C-alpha cells in the first residue's frame, strides 16, 4: 500500500479505543472507535474556523464478539493516500475500509451500514480494484 502510514497500533478488544488521524493538507480526517460491542471507522470534516468536527460517514469494521472467538489483540493501521484525499483502515494487514473524500465514497468489506443521504450514495463494496486505484 503506497501512502502515508499515520497511525499504527496494537489494540486489545476488551479496551475502549479512539484513534484519530487528520489530513495534513485539507479539512478531512478519520476516526476509528471500538468498544465491547463493535468497531467503526468514521469520515469527518473539520470546520476551519471553529475546529468543530462533523461526521460524514461511518463504516462497520467488526463485531467484537466475533473477533474475540479467534483473538484478543489486533494490529490496526491508518494509511492516507499521497493526495491526502483518500484514507484506508487496515486490520491485521488486510484493508477493511476506504474513504475517498474526493468522490465522497465510503467502502468496506461487509457493505454495512447502507449508504447515507449525506455523503456516500453509491455502492459500498470494497474491492481489490478500488484499493489498487487509490494506493
N, CA, C and O of each residue as an XYZ file, in Angstrom:
540
protein
N       0.856     -1.168      0.000
C       0.000      0.000      0.000
C       0.903      1.233      0.000
O       1.694      1.434      0.921
N       0.777      2.041     -1.028
C       1.614      3.216     -1.204
C       0.884      4.433     -0.636
O      -0.174      4.814     -1.137
N       1.433      5.028      0.384
C       0.819      6.187      1.008
C       1.560      6.536      2.279
O       2.718      6.160      2.457
N       0.889      7.255      3.165
C       1.485      7.692      4.418
C       0.855      6.932      5.583
O      -0.340      7.065      5.849
N       1.659      6.144      6.267
C       1.197      5.436      7.464
C       1.146      6.447      8.599
O       2.185      6.878      9.100
N      -0.063      6.826      9.003
C      -0.212      7.880     10.006
C      -0.505      7.342     11.401
O      -0.241      8.018     12.395
N      -1.037      6.154     11.479
C      -1.307      5.521     12.770
C      -1.042      4.031     12.640
O      -1.404      3.412     11.639
N      -0.419      3.467     13.642
C      -0.270      2.012     13.734
C      -0.275      1.678     15.209
O       0.456      2.272     16.002
N      -1.120      0.706     15.568
C      -1.268      0.402     16.973
C      -1.792     -1.012     17.154
O      -2.632     -1.477     16.383
N      -1.294     -1.691     18.174
C      -1.892     -2.952     18.589
C      -2.958     -2.619     19.611
O      -2.709     -1.874     20.558
N      -4.139     -3.169     19.420
C      -5.238     -2.889     20.345
C      -5.739     -4.190     20.953
O      -5.658     -5.252     20.335
N      -6.255     -4.094     22.167
C      -6.908     -5.205     22.836
C      -8.407     -4.973     22.750
O      -8.889     -3.882     23.053
N      -9.134     -5.982     22.343
C     -10.564     -5.825     22.089
C     -11.373     -5.509     23.341
O     -12.479     -4.978     23.243
N     -10.841     -5.825     24.503
C     -11.566     -5.524     25.740
C     -11.525     -4.031     26.071
O     -12.327     -3.553     26.874
N     -10.596     -3.291     25.456
C     -10.423     -1.864     25.743
C     -11.315     -1.004     24.847
O     -11.628     -1.382     23.718
N     -11.715      0.149     25.362
C     -12.362      1.152     24.528
C     -11.254      1.887     23.778
O     -10.282      2.336     24.385
N     -11.402      2.008     22.459
C     -10.364      2.580     21.612
C     -10.927      3.775     20.854
O     -12.053      3.728     20.358
N     -10.148      4.838     20.764
C     -10.498      6.012     19.958
C      -9.200      6.506     19.331
O      -8.315      6.999     20.030
N      -9.090      6.374     18.010
C      -7.876      6.786     17.302
C      -8.276      7.731     16.179
O      -9.113      7.397     15.340
N      -7.672      8.910     16.171
C      -7.987      9.943     15.187
C      -6.770     10.174     14.294
O      -5.627     10.111     14.748
N      -7.036     10.441     13.023
C      -5.971     10.811     12.091
C      -6.515     11.901     11.175
O      -7.511     11.708     10.479
N      -5.850     13.035     11.188
C      -6.298     14.173     10.382
C      -5.383     14.365      9.186
O      -4.166     14.204      9.282
N      -5.988     14.713      8.058
C      -5.218     15.018      6.859
C      -4.341     16.238      7.134
O      -4.767     17.186      7.794
N      -3.126     16.202      6.628
C      -2.216     17.332      6.818
C      -2.425     18.426      5.777
O      -1.806     19.486      5.859
N      -3.305     18.172      4.785
C      -3.421     19.118      3.681
C      -4.830     19.646      3.420
O      -5.015     20.454      2.510
N      -5.818     19.218      4.185
C      -7.179     19.703      3.958
C      -8.004     19.585      5.234
O      -7.449     19.390      6.315
N      -9.287     19.699      5.120
C     -10.172     19.745      6.291
C     -10.784     18.387      6.640
O     -11.827     18.339      7.293
N     -10.168     17.301      6.223
C     -10.733     15.970      6.461
C      -9.937     15.182      7.484
O      -8.772     15.466      7.764
N     -10.605     14.192      8.023
C      -9.968     13.295      8.970
C     -10.751     12.010      9.078
O     -11.830     11.869      8.501
N     -10.198     11.077      9.821
C     -10.867      9.804     10.091
C     -10.716      9.485     11.573
O      -9.800      9.958     12.246
N     -11.639      8.673     12.051
C     -11.608      8.214     13.438
C     -11.956      6.740     13.444
O     -12.894      6.306     12.776
N     -11.186      5.972     14.212
C     -11.558      4.583     14.474
C     -11.983      4.520     15.931
O     -11.295      5.024     16.819
N     -13.144      3.884     16.162
C     -13.673      3.757     17.514
C     -14.128      2.324     17.732
O     -14.806      1.735     16.890
N     -13.747      1.780     18.868
C     -14.107      0.405     19.200
C     -14.485      0.336     20.675
O     -13.889      1.000     21.523
N     -15.494     -0.489     20.953
C     -15.865     -0.733     22.348
C     -16.127     -2.230     22.511
O     -15.725     -3.020     21.657
N     -16.773     -2.616     23.558
C     -17.020     -4.042     23.806
C     -17.987     -4.676     22.816
O     -18.182     -5.891     22.844
N     -18.591     -3.886     21.947
C     -19.583     -4.419     21.013
C     -19.133     -4.366     19.558
O     -19.212     -5.370     18.851
N     -18.657     -3.197     19.101
C     -18.362     -3.022     17.676
C     -17.124     -2.164     17.451
O     -16.621     -1.508     18.364
N     -16.644     -2.188     16.199
C     -15.593     -1.284     15.751
C     -16.094     -0.549     14.522
O     -16.598     -1.180     13.593
N     -15.967      0.778     14.495
C     -16.415      1.599     13.368
C     -15.303      2.554     12.942
O     -14.482      2.984     13.753
N     -15.299      2.873     11.647
C     -14.362      3.815     11.042
C     -15.194      4.966     10.500
O     -16.127      4.742      9.729
N     -14.873      6.199     10.892
C     -15.663      7.373     10.538
C     -14.864      8.325      9.649
O     -13.663      8.513      9.843
N     -15.549      8.922      8.670
C     -15.002     10.035      7.894
C     -15.543     11.304      8.526
O     -16.732     11.396      8.832
N     -14.661     12.292      8.723
C     -15.089     13.539      9.333
C     -14.582     14.720      8.521
O     -13.589     14.626      7.800
N     -15.290     15.831      8.657
C     -14.783     17.104      8.136
C     -14.621     18.024      9.337
O     -15.316     17.885     10.343
N     -13.694     18.961      9.215
C     -13.394     19.863     10.315
C     -13.629     21.295      9.848
O     -13.058     21.734      8.850
N     -14.466     22.013     10.574
C     -14.715     23.418     10.272
C     -13.431     24.201     10.551
O     -12.906     24.156     11.664
N     -12.934     24.905      9.566
C     -11.643     25.586      9.682
C     -11.673     26.666     10.771
O     -10.678     26.871     11.467
N     -12.794     27.343     10.917
C     -12.876     28.439     11.891
C     -13.104     27.928     13.312
O     -12.396     28.324     14.238
N     -14.092     27.047     13.483
C     -14.467     26.616     14.829
C     -13.749     25.349     15.285
O     -13.748     25.026     16.473
N     -13.144     24.639     14.350
C     -12.483     23.348     14.620
C     -13.466     22.249     15.014
O     -13.060     21.175     15.459
N     -14.763     22.522     14.847
C     -15.783     21.521     15.156
C     -15.741     20.422     14.106
O     -15.580     20.692     12.915
N     -15.887     19.178     14.558
C     -15.854     18.029     13.658
C     -17.275     17.586     13.320
O     -18.164     17.589     14.172
N     -17.472     17.200     12.043
C     -18.768     16.717     11.569
C     -18.558     15.334     10.959
O     -17.665     15.137     10.136
N     -19.385     14.389     11.367
C     -19.292     13.044     10.795
C     -19.946     13.049      9.420
O     -21.099     13.452      9.266
N     -19.190     12.596      8.423
C     -19.701     12.490      7.055
C     -20.258     11.095      6.776
O     -21.274     10.943      6.098
N     -19.581     10.087      7.306
C     -19.950      8.705      7.003
C     -19.357      7.791      8.068
O     -18.399      8.153      8.751
N     -19.935      6.609      8.200
C     -19.449      5.608      9.150
C     -19.442      4.242      8.465
O     -20.364      3.891      7.729
N     -18.392      3.492      8.724
C     -18.264      2.144      8.160
C     -18.059      1.124      9.278
O     -17.191      1.294     10.134
N     -18.854      0.081      9.261
C     -18.722     -1.003     10.235
C     -17.473     -1.812      9.910
O     -17.251     -2.185      8.758
N     -16.663     -2.081     10.921
C     -15.448     -2.858     10.734
C     -15.600     -4.262     11.324
O     -15.284     -5.250     10.661
N     -16.080     -4.352     12.560
C     -16.241     -5.682     13.163
C     -17.211     -5.672     14.328
O     -17.526     -4.630     14.902
N     -17.672     -6.869     14.656
C     -18.398     -7.141     15.888
C     -17.367     -7.726     16.847
O     -16.728     -8.730     16.532
N     -17.205     -7.124     17.985
C     -16.173     -7.539     18.934
C     -16.309     -9.005     19.311
O     -15.316     -9.730     19.369
N     -17.519     -9.437     19.564
C     -17.757    -10.829     19.975
C     -17.251    -11.827     18.931
O     -16.695    -12.868     19.279
N     -17.445    -11.504     17.654
C     -16.985    -12.386     16.567
C     -15.457    -12.507     16.554
O     -14.920    -13.604     16.400
N     -14.769    -11.387     16.715
C     -13.311    -11.376     16.687
C     -12.742    -12.097     17.907
O     -11.748    -12.816     17.805
N     -13.386    -11.896     19.072
C     -12.883    -12.498     20.307
C     -12.863    -14.024     20.259
O     -12.145    -14.655     21.035
N     -13.636    -14.620     19.363
C     -13.621    -16.081     19.221
C     -12.264    -16.555     18.724
O     -11.857    -17.682     19.004
N     -11.557    -15.691     17.981
C     -10.287    -16.077     17.376
C      -9.078    -15.431     18.043
O      -8.028    -16.062     18.156
N      -9.210    -14.187     18.483
C      -8.056    -13.474     19.050
C      -8.513    -12.345     19.947
O      -9.663    -11.913     19.884
N      -7.601    -11.870     20.785
C      -7.909    -10.776     21.708
C      -7.202     -9.480     21.321
O      -7.556     -8.403     21.800
N      -6.201     -9.593     20.451
C      -5.418     -8.427     20.061
C      -5.397     -8.289     18.541
O      -5.322     -9.282     17.818
N      -5.466     -7.031     18.063
C      -5.440     -6.731     16.637
C      -4.408     -5.648     16.368
O      -4.106     -4.830     17.238
N      -3.872     -5.653     15.157
C      -2.997     -4.572     14.715
C      -3.781     -3.721     13.733
O      -4.322     -4.233     12.753
N      -3.842     -2.432     13.993
C      -4.555     -1.540     13.075
C      -3.590     -0.506     12.508
O      -2.632     -0.091     13.160
N      -3.877     -0.104     11.266
C      -3.107      0.940     10.595
C      -4.092      1.885      9.909
O      -5.126      1.466      9.388
N      -3.748      3.145      9.925
C      -4.492      4.144      9.158
C      -3.502      4.732      8.160
O      -2.476      5.296      8.539
N      -3.834      4.589      6.870
C      -2.930      4.993      5.793
C      -3.634      6.016      4.903
O      -4.723      5.765      4.388
N      -2.994      7.170      4.733
C      -3.515      8.198      3.829
C      -2.820      8.078      2.476
O      -1.613      7.844      2.406
N      -3.592      8.241      1.404
C      -3.018      8.291      0.059
C      -2.173      9.557     -0.059
O      -2.326     10.488      0.731
N      -1.295      9.585     -1.035
C      -0.374     10.708     -1.187
C      -1.069     12.029     -1.533
O      -0.484     13.097     -1.355
N      -2.303     11.966     -2.024
C      -3.033     13.205     -2.307
C      -3.816     13.711     -1.095
O      -4.448     14.765     -1.168
N      -3.782     12.980      0.008
C      -4.471     13.328      1.250
C      -5.991     13.419      1.099
O      -6.655     14.067      1.908
N      -6.542     12.776      0.072
C      -7.995     12.780     -0.142
C      -8.604     11.388     -0.026
O      -9.809     11.220     -0.215
N      -7.783     10.396      0.281
C      -8.262      9.027      0.449
C      -7.551      8.430      1.650
O      -6.376      8.702      1.895
N      -8.285      7.607      2.399
C      -7.711      7.041      3.608
C      -8.211      5.611      3.786
O      -9.382      5.309      3.559
N      -7.289      4.738      4.200
C      -7.614      3.313      4.371
C      -7.463      2.894      5.826
O      -6.615      3.398      6.561
N      -8.316      1.956      6.211
C      -8.214      1.311      7.519
C      -7.765     -0.120      7.278
O      -8.432     -0.884      6.580
N      -6.622     -0.477      7.864
C      -6.020     -1.794      7.660
C      -6.035     -2.541      8.992
O      -5.542     -2.047     10.007
N      -6.604     -3.726      8.965
C      -6.720     -4.564     10.158
C      -5.931     -5.840      9.929
O      -6.231     -6.606      9.013
N      -4.920     -6.071     10.765
C      -4.062     -7.252     10.627
C      -3.598     -7.439      9.187
O      -3.707     -8.530      8.628
N      -3.080     -6.366      8.593
C      -2.501     -6.338      7.246
C      -3.494     -6.585      6.110
O      -3.085     -6.911      4.996
N      -4.792     -6.434      6.378
C      -5.813     -6.532      5.327
C      -6.647     -5.256      5.339
O      -7.166     -4.851      6.379
N      -6.769     -4.629      4.174
C      -7.560     -3.399      4.070
C      -9.039     -3.739      4.257
O      -9.599     -4.549      3.518
N      -9.662     -3.107      5.260
C     -11.067     -3.368      5.569
C     -11.992     -2.228      5.158
O     -13.196     -2.431      5.004
N     -11.432     -1.021      4.977
C     -12.286      0.118      4.647
C     -11.465      1.225      3.994
O     -10.276      1.386      4.268
N     -12.129      1.984      3.122
C     -11.502      3.126      2.451
C     -12.515      4.256      2.368
O     -13.677      4.042      2.026
N     -12.059      5.463      2.685
C     -12.846      6.663      2.421
C     -12.167      7.426      1.299
O     -10.958      7.654      1.328
N     -12.959      7.818      0.309
C     -12.488      8.648     -0.792
C     -13.190      9.997     -0.635
O     -14.351     10.145     -1.016
N     -12.495     10.964     -0.081
C     -13.091     12.270      0.200
C     -13.368     13.042     -1.084
O     -14.287     13.861     -1.126
N     -12.597     12.797     -2.115
C     -12.794     13.474     -3.393
C     -14.105     13.033     -4.055
O     -14.865     13.866     -4.548
N     -14.363     11.725     -4.064
C     -15.582     11.179     -4.683
C     -16.724     11.019     -3.691
O     -17.808     10.572     -4.066
N     -16.500     11.374     -2.450
C     -17.480     11.207     -1.380
C     -17.980      9.771     -1.319
O     -19.181      9.511     -1.403
N     -17.045      8.849     -1.173
C     -17.386      7.435     -1.105
C     -16.770      6.753      0.093
O     -15.622      7.013      0.451
N     -17.540      5.879      0.709
C     -17.057      5.037      1.799
C     -17.265      3.583      1.419
O     -18.370      3.187      1.049
N     -16.208      2.788      1.507
C     -16.252      1.393      1.055
C     -15.699      0.492      2.149
O     -14.690      0.807      2.780
N     -16.376     -0.639      2.366
C     -15.864     -1.607      3.328
C     -16.215     -3.025      2.891
O     -16.993     -3.232      1.960
N     -15.632     -3.979      3.574
C     -15.773     -5.384      3.193
C     -17.216     -5.866      3.318
O     -17.734     -6.525      2.417
N     -17.861     -5.538      4.435
C     -19.211     -6.083      4.661
C     -20.347     -5.184      4.185
O     -21.517     -5.503      4.394
N     -20.016     -4.068      3.549
C     -21.012     -3.160      2.950
C     -22.074     -2.685      3.940
O     -23.233     -2.504      3.566
N     -21.687     -2.483      5.193
C     -22.626     -2.049      6.216
C     -22.048     -0.830      6.923
O     -20.839     -0.767      7.146
N     -22.867      0.116      7.271
C     -24.296      0.236      7.023
C     -24.573      0.675      5.587
O     -23.651      1.027      4.852
N     -25.835      0.653      5.195
C     -26.166      1.119      3.846
C     -25.732      2.573      3.658
O     -25.586      3.301      4.639
N     -25.526      3.002      2.420
C     -25.139      4.398      2.158
C     -26.103      5.380      2.812
O     -27.303      5.121      2.899
N     -25.568      6.508      3.270
C     -26.419      7.505      3.918
C     -26.841      8.584      2.921
O     -26.394      8.593      1.774
N     -27.680      9.466      3.360
C     -28.178     10.536      2.479
C     -27.248     11.740      2.451
O     -27.406     12.634      1.620
N     -26.276     11.761      3.360
C     -25.390     12.920      3.473
C     -24.213     12.827      2.517
O     -23.831     13.816      1.892
N     -23.635     11.625      2.406
C     -22.329     11.541      1.746
C     -22.280     10.410      0.741
O     -22.471     10.650     -0.451
N     -22.035      9.206      1.168
C     -21.927      8.080      0.236
C     -23.303      7.740     -0.314
O     -24.235      7.465      0.442
N     -23.419      7.760     -1.621
C     -24.718      7.484     -2.229
C     -24.693      6.260     -3.135
O     -25.745      5.787     -3.563
N     -23.514      5.747     -3.429
C     -23.391      4.611     -4.338
C     -23.097      3.317     -3.607
O     -23.434      3.152     -2.435
N     -22.470      2.415     -4.317
C     -22.115      1.107     -3.766
C     -21.123      1.242     -2.619
O     -20.310      2.166     -2.591
N     -21.200      0.318     -1.682
C     -20.304      0.287     -0.528
C     -19.199     -0.756     -0.655
O     -18.230     -0.721      0.103
N     -19.328     -1.671     -1.591
C     -18.445     -2.833     -1.668
C     -16.986     -2.424     -1.889
O     -16.654     -1.801     -2.897
N     -16.119     -2.785     -0.933
C     -14.681     -2.561     -1.082
C     -14.108     -3.696     -1.917
O     -14.201     -4.868     -1.550
N     -13.522     -3.331     -3.031
C     -12.944     -4.331     -3.927
C     -11.436     -4.115     -4.039
O     -10.920     -3.050     -3.701
N     -10.761     -5.119     -4.507
C      -9.322     -5.025     -4.758
C      -9.040     -3.925     -5.790
O      -8.018     -3.242     -5.718
N      -9.946     -3.767     -6.737
C      -9.807     -2.731     -7.771
C      -9.796     -1.336     -7.161
O      -8.982     -0.496     -7.545
N     -10.697     -1.082     -6.209
C     -10.747      0.227     -5.536
C      -9.449      0.469     -4.787
O      -8.877      1.556     -4.868
N      -8.985     -0.526     -4.065
C      -7.750     -0.386     -3.295
C      -6.576     -0.085     -4.227
O      -5.759      0.789     -3.938
N      -6.495     -0.810     -5.344
C      -5.376     -0.631     -6.280
C      -5.436      0.745     -6.970
O      -4.390      1.334     -7.242
N      -6.633      1.261     -7.255
C      -6.768      2.577     -7.887
C      -6.291      3.688     -6.954
O      -5.721      4.684     -7.400
N      -6.525      3.510     -5.684
C      -6.202      4.544     -4.707
C      -4.763      4.449     -4.235
O      -4.072      5.460     -4.106
N      -4.321      3.239     -3.981
C      -2.976      3.047     -3.417
C      -2.114      2.288     -4.395
O      -0.945      2.023     -4.112
